Each structure stands twice: as C-alpha cells, then as structure tokens.
Amino acid sequence: MGEIGARIGIFFAFNGIIGLFATPIAGALLTTEFYWWRAIIFAGTAMLVGASLLLVARFLVARRKGAIFV
C-alpha cells in the first residue's frame, strides 16, 4: 500500500507543477483578441505528448517484466 501512495503523490506533484505553468501559457496564447485556436492546439499537443510518454513508459515496463500485460 505504501508504494501506491508514493506513486499517487508523485503523480499529483507533477500535476500541480504542470498546472502552474500550463495556465499562464494558455492565457498568453489566448491574447487580448481571444484567438482560442492557439490555446486549443497547445492543450491538444500537451495531451498527445503526455499520452505518448505514458505509452513509452508502459512498453519499457512490459519489456523489463517480460510480459505483455503490465
């Protein structure tokens, strides 16, 4: 159980740090003319990068364990 708590804590730490940086970046991309497409592309790109990193991590763990399912 302690390992699960540590992993959840690390996840929330990264989530908090990213939340501190992503909001001002999206606001700067929005500008005073409210061009939403810039902020939407930033959010979509960030989600794709995050999903790609999770996929790479999953494959690395599966290879280390020698199993298909992690």
Gaussian input, Z-matrix of N, CA and C with variables (Angstrom, degrees):
# hf/3-21g

backbone

0 1
 N
 C     1     B1
 C     2     B2     1     A1
 N     3     B3     2     A2     1     D1
 C     4     B4     3     A3     2     D2
 C     5     B5     4     A4     3     D3
 N     6     B6     5     A5     4     D4
 C     7     B7     6     A6     5     D5
 C     8     B8     7     A7     6     D6
 N     9     B9     8     A8     7     D7
 C    10    B10     9     A9     8     D8
 C    11    B11    10    A10     9     D9
 N    12    B12    11    A11    10    D10
 C    13    B13    12    A12    11    D11
 C    14    B14    13    A13    12    D12
 N    15    B15    14    A14    13    D13
 C    16    B16    15    A15    14    D14
 C    17    B17    16    A16    15    D15
 N    18    B18    17    A17    16    D16
 C    19    B19    18    A18    17    D17
 C    20    B20    19    A19    18    D18
 N    21    B21    20    A20    19    D19
 C    22    B22    21    A21    20    D20
 C    23    B23    22    A22    21    D21
 N    24    B24    23    A23    22    D22
 C    25    B25    24    A24    23    D23
 C    26    B26    25    A25    24    D24
 N    27    B27    26    A26    25    D25
 C    28    B28    27    A27    26    D26
 C    29    B29    28    A28    27    D27
 N    30    B30    29    A29    28    D28
 C    31    B31    30    A30    29    D29
 C    32    B32    31    A31    30    D30
 N    33    B33    32    A32    31    D31
 C    34    B34    33    A33    32    D32
 C    35    B35    34    A34    33    D33
 N    36    B36    35    A35    34    D34
 C    37    B37    36    A36    35    D35
 C    38    B38    37    A37    36    D36
 N    39    B39    38    A38    37    D37
 C    40    B40    39    A39    38    D38
 C    41    B41    40    A40    39    D39
 N    42    B42    41    A41    40    D40
 C    43    B43    42    A42    41    D41
 C    44    B44    43    A43    42    D42
 N    45    B45    44    A44    43    D43
 C    46    B46    45    A45    44    D44
 C    47    B47    46    A46    45    D45
 N    48    B48    47    A47    46    D46
 C    49    B49    48    A48    47    D47
 C    50    B50    49    A49    48    D48
 N    51    B51    50    A50    49    D49
 C    52    B52    51    A51    50    D50
 C    53    B53    52    A52    51    D51
 N    54    B54    53    A53    52    D52
 C    55    B55    54    A54    53    D53
 C    56    B56    55    A55    54    D54
 N    57    B57    56    A56    55    D55
 C    58    B58    57    A57    56    D56
 C    59    B59    58    A58    57    D57
 N    60    B60    59    A59    58    D58
 C    61    B61    60    A60    59    D59
 C    62    B62    61    A61    60    D60
 N    63    B63    62    A62    61    D61
 C    64    B64    63    A63    62    D62
 C    65    B65    64    A64    63    D63
 N    66    B66    65    A65    64    D64
 C    67    B67    66    A66    65    D65
 C    68    B68    67    A67    66    D66
 N    69    B69    68    A68    67    D67
 C    70    B70    69    A69    68    D68
 C    71    B71    70    A70    69    D69
 N    72    B72    71    A71    70    D70
 C    73    B73    72    A72    71    D71
 C    74    B74    73    A73    72    D72
 N    75    B75    74    A74    73    D73
 C    76    B76    75    A75    74    D74
 C    77    B77    76    A76    75    D75
 N    78    B78    77    A77    76    D76
 C    79    B79    78    A78    77    D77
 C    80    B80    79    A79    78    D78
 N    81    B81    80    A80    79    D79
 C    82    B82    81    A81    80    D80
 C    83    B83    82    A82    81    D81
 N    84    B84    83    A83    82    D82
 C    85    B85    84    A84    83    D83
 C    86    B86    85    A85    84    D84
 N    87    B87    86    A86    85    D85
 C    88    B88    87    A87    86    D86
 C    89    B89    88    A88    87    D87
 N    90    B90    89    A89    88    D88
 C    91    B91    90    A90    89    D89
 C    92    B92    91    A91    90    D90
 N    93    B93    92    A92    91    D91
 C    94    B94    93    A93    92    D92
 C    95    B95    94    A94    93    D93
 N    96    B96    95    A95    94    D94
 C    97    B97    96    A96    95    D95
 C    98    B98    97    A97    96    D96
 N    99    B99    98    A98    97    D97
 C   100   B100    99    A99    98    D98
 C   101   B101   100   A100    99    D99
 N   102   B102   101   A101   100   D100
 C   103   B103   102   A102   101   D101
 C   104   B104   103   A103   102   D102
 N   105   B105   104   A104   103   D103
 C   106   B106   105   A105   104   D104
 C   107   B107   106   A106   105   D105
 N   108   B108   107   A107   106   D106
 C   109   B109   108   A108   107   D107
 C   110   B110   109   A109   108   D108
 N   111   B111   110   A110   109   D109
 C   112   B112   111   A111   110   D110
 C   113   B113   112   A112   111   D111
 N   114   B114   113   A113   112   D112
 C   115   B115   114   A114   113   D113
 C   116   B116   115   A115   114   D114
 N   117   B117   116   A116   115   D115
 C   118   B118   117   A117   116   D116
 C   119   B119   118   A118   117   D117
 N   120   B120   119   A119   118   D118
 C   121   B121   120   A120   119   D119
 C   122   B122   121   A121   120   D120
 N   123   B123   122   A122   121   D121
 C   124   B124   123   A123   122   D122
 C   125   B125   124   A124   123   D123
 N   126   B126   125   A125   124   D124
 C   127   B127   126   A126   125   D125
 C   128   B128   127   A127   126   D126
 N   129   B129   128   A128   127   D127
 C   130   B130   129   A129   128   D128
 C   131   B131   130   A130   129   D129
 N   132   B132   131   A131   130   D130
 C   133   B133   132   A132   131   D131
 C   134   B134   133   A133   132   D132
 N   135   B135   134   A134   133   D133
 C   136   B136   135   A135   134   D134
 C   137   B137   136   A136   135   D135
 N   138   B138   137   A137   136   D136
 C   139   B139   138   A138   137   D137
 C   140   B140   139   A139   138   D138
 N   141   B141   140   A140   139   D139
 C   142   B142   141   A141   140   D140
 C   143   B143   142   A142   141   D141
 N   144   B144   143   A143   142   D142
 C   145   B145   144   A144   143   D143
 C   146   B146   145   A145   144   D144
 N   147   B147   146   A146   145   D145
 C   148   B148   147   A147   146   D146
 C   149   B149   148   A148   147   D147
 N   150   B150   149   A149   148   D148
 C   151   B151   150   A150   149   D149
 C   152   B152   151   A151   150   D150
 N   153   B153   152   A152   151   D151
 C   154   B154   153   A153   152   D152
 C   155   B155   154   A154   153   D153
 N   156   B156   155   A155   154   D154
 C   157   B157   156   A156   155   D155
 C   158   B158   157   A157   156   D156
 N   159   B159   158   A158   157   D157
 C   160   B160   159   A159   158   D158
 C   161   B161   160   A160   159   D159
 N   162   B162   161   A161   160   D160
 C   163   B163   162   A162   161   D161
 C   164   B164   163   A163   162   D162
 N   165   B165   164   A164   163   D163
 C   166   B166   165   A165   164   D164
 C   167   B167   166   A166   165   D165
 N   168   B168   167   A167   166   D166
 C   169   B169   168   A168   167   D167
 C   170   B170   169   A169   168   D168
 N   171   B171   170   A170   169   D169
 C   172   B172   171   A171   170   D170
 C   173   B173   172   A172   171   D171
 N   174   B174   173   A173   172   D172
 C   175   B175   174   A174   173   D173
 C   176   B176   175   A175   174   D174
 N   177   B177   176   A176   175   D175
 C   178   B178   177   A177   176   D176
 C   179   B179   178   A178   177   D177
 N   180   B180   179   A179   178   D178
 C   181   B181   180   A180   179   D179
 C   182   B182   181   A181   180   D180
 N   183   B183   182   A182   181   D181
 C   184   B184   183   A183   182   D182
 C   185   B185   184   A184   183   D183
 N   186   B186   185   A185   184   D184
 C   187   B187   186   A186   185   D185
 C   188   B188   187   A187   186   D186
 N   189   B189   188   A188   187   D187
 C   190   B190   189   A189   188   D188
 C   191   B191   190   A190   189   D189
 N   192   B192   191   A191   190   D190
 C   193   B193   192   A192   191   D191
 C   194   B194   193   A193   192   D192
 N   195   B195   194   A194   193   D193
 C   196   B196   195   A195   194   D194
 C   197   B197   196   A196   195   D195
 N   198   B198   197   A197   196   D196
 C   199   B199   198   A198   197   D197
 C   200   B200   199   A199   198   D198
 N   201   B201   200   A200   199   D199
 C   202   B202   201   A201   200   D200
 C   203   B203   202   A202   201   D201
 N   204   B204   203   A203   202   D202
 C   205   B205   204   A204   203   D203
 C   206   B206   205   A205   204   D204
 N   207   B207   206   A206   205   D205
 C   208   B208   207   A207   206   D206
 C   209   B209   208   A208   207   D207

   B1=1.4449
   B2=1.5283
   B3=1.3041
   B4=1.4573
   B5=1.5169
   B6=1.3335
   B7=1.4625
   B8=1.5267
   B9=1.3118
   B10=1.4667
   B11=1.5251
   B12=1.3211
   B13=1.4597
   B14=1.5159
   B15=1.3231
   B16=1.4647
   B17=1.5240
   B18=1.3260
   B19=1.4694
   B20=1.5224
   B21=1.3166
   B22=1.4656
   B23=1.5266
   B24=1.3239
   B25=1.4600
   B26=1.5171
   B27=1.3273
   B28=1.4648
   B29=1.5226
   B30=1.3403
   B31=1.4646
   B32=1.5238
   B33=1.3317
   B34=1.4567
   B35=1.5268
   B36=1.3206
   B37=1.4634
   B38=1.5273
   B39=1.3350
   B40=1.4659
   B41=1.5195
   B42=1.3181
   B43=1.4603
   B44=1.5303
   B45=1.3125
   B46=1.4620
   B47=1.5171
   B48=1.3246
   B49=1.4653
   B50=1.5239
   B51=1.3241
   B52=1.4597
   B53=1.5225
   B54=1.3229
   B55=1.4581
   B56=1.5201
   B57=1.3304
   B58=1.4646
   B59=1.5266
   B60=1.3231
   B61=1.4629
   B62=1.5218
   B63=1.3252
   B64=1.4646
   B65=1.5239
   B66=1.3118
   B67=1.4600
   B68=1.5287
   B69=1.3320
   B70=1.4697
   B71=1.5316
   B72=1.3362
   B73=1.4660
   B74=1.5191
   B75=1.3327
   B76=1.4683
   B77=1.5260
   B78=1.3276
   B79=1.4595
   B80=1.5145
   B81=1.3275
   B82=1.4623
   B83=1.5246
   B84=1.3180
   B85=1.4658
   B86=1.5219
   B87=1.3215
   B88=1.4607
   B89=1.5280
   B90=1.2949
   B91=1.4727
   B92=1.5274
   B93=1.3112
   B94=1.4689
   B95=1.5206
   B96=1.3459
   B97=1.4671
   B98=1.5232
   B99=1.3338
   B100=1.4670
   B101=1.5252
   B102=1.3303
   B103=1.4648
   B104=1.5232
   B105=1.3122
   B106=1.4600
   B107=1.5210
   B108=1.3210
   B109=1.4604
   B110=1.5220
   B111=1.3178
   B112=1.4684
   B113=1.5260
   B114=1.3295
   B115=1.4622
   B116=1.5250
   B117=1.3257
   B118=1.4634
   B119=1.5245
   B120=1.3257
   B121=1.4662
   B122=1.5233
   B123=1.3246
   B124=1.4632
   B125=1.5209
   B126=1.3275
   B127=1.4623
   B128=1.5250
   B129=1.3218
   B130=1.4601
   B131=1.5139
   B132=1.3240
   B133=1.4618
   B134=1.5223
   B135=1.3212
   B136=1.4615
   B137=1.5280
   B138=1.3256
   B139=1.4636
   B140=1.5270
   B141=1.3289
   B142=1.4655
   B143=1.5257
   B144=1.3189
   B145=1.4632
   B146=1.5265
   B147=1.3247
   B148=1.4591
   B149=1.5135
   B150=1.3240
   B151=1.4664
   B152=1.5253
   B153=1.3214
   B154=1.4641
   B155=1.5206
   B156=1.3240
   B157=1.4641
   B158=1.5215
   B159=1.3310
   B160=1.4635
   B161=1.5242
   B162=1.3138
   B163=1.4584
   B164=1.5262
   B165=1.3217
   B166=1.4649
   B167=1.5257
   B168=1.3222
   B169=1.4623
   B170=1.5196
   B171=1.3293
   B172=1.4567
   B173=1.5227
   B174=1.3399
   B175=1.4568
   B176=1.5266
   B177=1.3263
   B178=1.4619
   B179=1.5187
   B180=1.3186
   B181=1.4660
   B182=1.5221
   B183=1.3369
   B184=1.4650
   B185=1.5279
   B186=1.3275
   B187=1.4606
   B188=1.5253
   B189=1.3405
   B190=1.4590
   B191=1.5246
   B192=1.3387
   B193=1.4617
   B194=1.5213
   B195=1.3173
   B196=1.4494
   B197=1.5172
   B198=1.3179
   B199=1.4606
   B200=1.5223
   B201=1.3209
   B202=1.4631
   B203=1.5231
   B204=1.3259
   B205=1.4583
   B206=1.5163
   B207=1.3064
   B208=1.4635
   B209=1.5045
   A1=111.64
   A2=117.49
   A3=119.93
   A4=112.57
   A5=115.85
   A6=119.62
   A7=110.91
   A8=117.23
   A9=120.90
   A10=109.91
   A11=117.05
   A12=120.61
   A13=112.35
   A14=116.38
   A15=120.05
   A16=110.96
   A17=116.39
   A18=119.43
   A19=111.34
   A20=116.74
   A21=119.83
   A22=110.11
   A23=117.28
   A24=120.91
   A25=112.70
   A26=116.54
   A27=120.14
   A28=110.32
   A29=116.20
   A30=120.29
   A31=110.91
   A32=117.08
   A33=119.70
   A34=111.95
   A35=118.12
   A36=120.31
   A37=110.41
   A38=116.67
   A39=119.96
   A40=111.11
   A41=116.51
   A42=120.94
   A43=110.70
   A44=117.74
   A45=121.08
   A46=112.72
   A47=115.92
   A48=119.82
   A49=110.49
   A50=116.17
   A51=119.86
   A52=110.51
   A53=117.48
   A54=120.88
   A55=112.67
   A56=116.34
   A57=119.83
   A58=112.17
   A59=117.32
   A60=120.66
   A61=113.23
   A62=118.12
   A63=120.85
   A64=112.28
   A65=118.03
   A66=120.39
   A67=112.43
   A68=120.07
   A69=118.60
   A70=113.19
   A71=116.81
   A72=119.09
   A73=109.85
   A74=116.83
   A75=120.18
   A76=110.69
   A77=117.78
   A78=120.55
   A79=112.56
   A80=116.88
   A81=120.14
   A82=110.99
   A83=116.90
   A84=120.12
   A85=111.71
   A86=116.92
   A87=121.33
   A88=110.78
   A89=118.16
   A90=126.59
   A91=111.75
   A92=116.01
   A93=120.61
   A94=112.41
   A95=117.25
   A96=120.41
   A97=112.42
   A98=116.92
   A99=123.24
   A100=112.45
   A101=115.45
   A102=120.41
   A103=107.76
   A104=116.82
   A105=121.98
   A106=112.90
   A107=118.45
   A108=119.98
   A109=111.83
   A110=118.28
   A111=120.79
   A112=111.17
   A113=116.14
   A114=119.98
   A115=111.00
   A116=117.23
   A117=121.07
   A118=110.46
   A119=117.21
   A120=120.43
   A121=110.45
   A122=117.75
   A123=121.04
   A124=110.80
   A125=117.36
   A126=120.88
   A127=110.95
   A128=117.09
   A129=120.16
   A130=112.68
   A131=116.39
   A132=120.48
   A133=110.89
   A134=116.82
   A135=120.41
   A136=110.80
   A137=117.22
   A138=120.27
   A139=111.27
   A140=117.69
   A141=120.43
   A142=111.87
   A143=116.74
   A144=120.23
   A145=110.12
   A146=117.00
   A147=120.26
   A148=112.68
   A149=117.15
   A150=120.75
   A151=110.93
   A152=116.95
   A153=120.51
   A154=111.14
   A155=116.94
   A156=120.11
   A157=111.59
   A158=117.27
   A159=120.13
   A160=111.14
   A161=117.70
   A162=121.66
   A163=110.94
   A164=117.10
   A165=120.71
   A166=110.35
   A167=117.23
   A168=120.53
   A169=111.20
   A170=117.35
   A171=120.95
   A172=110.84
   A173=117.58
   A174=120.47
   A175=111.81
   A176=117.39
   A177=120.06
   A178=111.36
   A179=117.24
   A180=120.58
   A181=110.40
   A182=117.35
   A183=120.60
   A184=110.93
   A185=117.27
   A186=120.06
   A187=110.89
   A188=116.45
   A189=119.91
   A190=111.11
   A191=116.68
   A192=120.56
   A193=112.24
   A194=117.67
   A195=121.34
   A196=112.74
   A197=117.08
   A198=121.73
   A199=109.46
   A200=115.37
   A201=120.05
   A202=110.13
   A203=115.95
   A204=121.22
   A205=109.52
   A206=115.94
   A207=120.59
   A208=109.21
   D1=-32.64
   D2=-179.42
   D3=-64.59
   D4=-33.79
   D5=179.44
   D6=-67.76
   D7=-37.87
   D8=178.40
   D9=-64.09
   D10=-43.70
   D11=178.63
   D12=-62.27
   D13=-39.53
   D14=178.59
   D15=-65.59
   D16=-41.28
   D17=179.70
   D18=-66.77
   D19=-40.47
   D20=177.72
   D21=-64.75
   D22=-39.83
   D23=178.01
   D24=-62.88
   D25=-42.02
   D26=177.77
   D27=-64.43
   D28=-41.40
   D29=178.31
   D30=-59.39
   D31=-47.29
   D32=-178.78
   D33=-68.79
   D34=-29.91
   D35=175.99
   D36=-64.97
   D37=-47.29
   D38=177.04
   D39=-63.31
   D40=-40.90
   D41=179.97
   D42=-62.06
   D43=-41.06
   D44=178.93
   D45=-66.50
   D46=-41.94
   D47=179.63
   D48=-65.44
   D49=-44.11
   D50=179.02
   D51=-64.02
   D52=-38.56
   D53=178.50
   D54=-63.01
   D55=-32.81
   D56=178.15
   D57=-68.54
   D58=-32.24
   D59=-177.13
   D60=-93.41
   D61=-33.83
   D62=-173.29
   D63=-70.20
   D64=-37.79
   D65=-177.23
   D66=-64.30
   D67=-48.36
   D68=177.13
   D69=-65.08
   D70=-33.72
   D71=178.09
   D72=-64.69
   D73=-46.58
   D74=178.83
   D75=-62.91
   D76=-38.16
   D77=177.38
   D78=-65.14
   D79=-38.25
   D80=177.61
   D81=-68.65
   D82=-34.71
   D83=178.06
   D84=-71.89
   D85=-25.92
   D86=-178.97
   D87=-69.90
   D88=-36.68
   D89=-178.92
   D90=59.90
   D91=-178.52
   D92=-178.29
   D93=-78.73
   D94=-17.01
   D95=178.64
   D96=-86.24
   D97=-2.92
   D98=178.63
   D99=57.98
   D100=52.68
   D101=172.16
   D102=-82.81
   D103=99.33
   D104=-173.26
   D105=-72.94
   D106=-24.10
   D107=-174.10
   D108=-62.41
   D109=-31.17
   D110=179.11
   D111=-66.20
   D112=-46.57
   D113=179.37
   D114=-66.93
   D115=-35.73
   D116=179.08
   D117=-66.25
   D118=-42.64
   D119=178.37
   D120=-65.64
   D121=-39.46
   D122=177.16
   D123=-61.60
   D124=-46.37
   D125=-179.45
   D126=-64.64
   D127=-43.13
   D128=178.94
   D129=-64.26
   D130=-40.73
   D131=178.17
   D132=-65.32
   D133=-41.73
   D134=178.11
   D135=-62.19
   D136=-39.97
   D137=178.44
   D138=-66.70
   D139=-40.62
   D140=178.47
   D141=-65.31
   D142=-40.03
   D143=177.88
   D144=-64.96
   D145=-43.85
   D146=178.38
   D147=-62.45
   D148=-43.49
   D149=178.50
   D150=-64.98
   D151=-37.80
   D152=178.32
   D153=-65.11
   D154=-41.59
   D155=178.22
   D156=-64.82
   D157=-38.82
   D158=176.56
   D159=-64.75
   D160=-39.40
   D161=179.00
   D162=-65.24
   D163=-43.09
   D164=177.63
   D165=-63.01
   D166=-43.38
   D167=178.80
   D168=-62.33
   D169=-39.39
   D170=179.38
   D171=-63.57
   D172=-43.17
   D173=179.28
   D174=-66.80
   D175=-37.11
   D176=178.37
   D177=-65.77
   D178=-41.93
   D179=178.73
   D180=-67.19
   D181=-40.95
   D182=178.94
   D183=-63.66
   D184=-39.70
   D185=178.72
   D186=-66.25
   D187=-40.62
   D188=-179.37
   D189=-65.86
   D190=-38.13
   D191=179.69
   D192=-81.00
   D193=-18.58
   D194=-178.36
   D195=72.41
   D196=30.66
   D197=-178.25
   D198=-131.85
   D199=156.15
   D200=177.32
   D201=-75.96
   D202=-43.14
   D203=-178.25
   D204=-98.40
   D205=136.30
   D206=-178.38
   D207=-97.16

